[in-house]
Amino acid sequence: MGYVVINALLYIIALIIYIFKRRKVDGGLILLATYALVAILGLALYTSDSSEWHLRLWPFIYLFVICMLFFRQFFFDSDNLYARLKNPNMKVLSAFAIIYILCSLVSIYYDSQNAVQNIINGAFKDAYADNSAGDTVFYTNQFERLAKIFAQYLQPVAVLTVFYYLTLQNIKPLKIVLLALAVIIPTFVSSVIIGNRSMIVQFLILIIICYIIFHRGISKKRKRIIMIPSVLFVILVFALLTSVTISRFGDEKGTSSVFNYLGHSMLTFNYGITDTIKEYANGKYFFSWFIQVFGGNPKIDYIKLGTHCDGAFFTFVGPLYMDFGPIGTFIIAITIPAFISLFFKHKKQTDMANIYMYAFSLNHLTYGVLVVGYGSSLIWLMAFVIYGLLKIFK
């Protein structure tokens, strides 16, 4: 138990130091608070059944060091992002908002019936099983497919636009409401269709990040106005998460499932990956999409690797460790964050492209306390494409 306590203390102490040093809510605080919370929940999970875990100290130390190396790009005053924001092209932003709303309407039109049926029947467990088995039909024609792809990958831009609009007094409230609903409703509908909790959690994190970026520009009056819808939104999020959890795991196991969902990732990294791994996947986890496109076999043989974590969360560090080993992961933790920070840090003037890359990267790492998706190289490729488009049409 001592090792799990030490793990929790590492993140708690880092969080306390950061709070006393920064004394404001920013990206660094979001990261440290989230990881400290998960470490504490991991301690609670371990206490409930310590016989399931055979832990060592050094994987926790290694995980903490790698996390801090990745986090360092966000240890700065994120208020500068909004304060130095160059006014974006409002015609382009308005056109984007209209297209996004239309694409969301297409998504809602095709998915709403299935979502309503799942809600009425409480069939989240079956929906999750179908999605895991690859039986879920996500689109029936190419028009629907393109609309959903647009809405999915540009969701962070849409959320950023909503909060940027909130800082402006000349934007009609109806336009803000329509764009906000165009982001919220399809996300909830998609989550209901596949019985997935992760999509909602990641979306909630994104909203918190975008609010923190723009909160100084939002008037007190508007903050009061959006308070009630925000509370209702949080209630809706937790209601959906609770319903999905109970449907998939039952009433008795619902609470334990939440603890397990949020608390096991660091434990699994320790006992699941680092304890028995013998070989490395050489990029198959992260680059699976590219491997498949070029005719390779992206399937990972976890038994051959020597791991016993298939289906579990193991933080964003877990896939890197499986792909590149401890030395490769350490090199990546030193170099990649320094490269990513060039897109948004130490800028005399920022634009929506810089802020987008900040929000996307921060959201990726924050949710990465649990896991990152298989083949996430495609997500990062699209992020760089969107960054480039935002630079062109700024």
Sequence and secondary structure as in RCSB ss.txt:
>XXXX:A:sequence
MGYVVINALLYIIALIIYIFKRRKVDGGLILLATYALVAILGLALYTSDSSEWHLRLWPFIYLFVICMLFFRQFF
FDSDNLYARLKNPNMKVLSAFAIIYILCSLVSIYYDSQNAVQNIINGAFKDAYADNSAGDTVFYTNQFERLAKIF
AQYLQPVAVLTVFYYLTLQNIKPLKIVLLALAVIIPTFVSSVIIGNRSMIVQFLILIIICYIIFHRGISKKRKRI
IMIPSVLFVILVFALLTSVTISRFGDEKGTSSVFNYLGHSMLTFNYGITDTIKEYANGKYFFSWFIQVFGGNPKI
DYIKLGTHCDGAFFTFVGPLYMDFGPIGTFIIAITIPAFISLFFKHKKQTDMANIYMYAFSLNHLTYGVLVVGYG
SSLIWLMAFVIYGLLKIFK
>XXXX:A:secstr
 HHHHHHHHHHHHHHHHHHHHH S  HHHHHHHHHHHHHHHHHHHHHH GGG    HHHHHHHHHHHHHHHGGG 
S THHHHHTB    HHHHHHHHHHHHHHHHHHHHHHHHHHHHHHHHTTHHHHHHHHHTT     SSHHHHHHHHH
HHHTHHHHHHHHHHHHT SSS HHHHHHHHHHHHHHHHHHHHHHT SHHHHHHHHHHHHHHHHHGGGS HHHHHH
THHHHHHHHHHHHHHHHHHHHHHH HHHHHHHHHHHHHSHHHHIIIIITTT  S  TTTTTSHHHHHHTT     
 HHHHT   TTS  TTHHHHHHHHHHHHHHHHHHHHHHHHHTTTSS SSB HHHHHHHHHHHHHHHHTTT   TT
THHHHHHHHHHHHHHHHT 
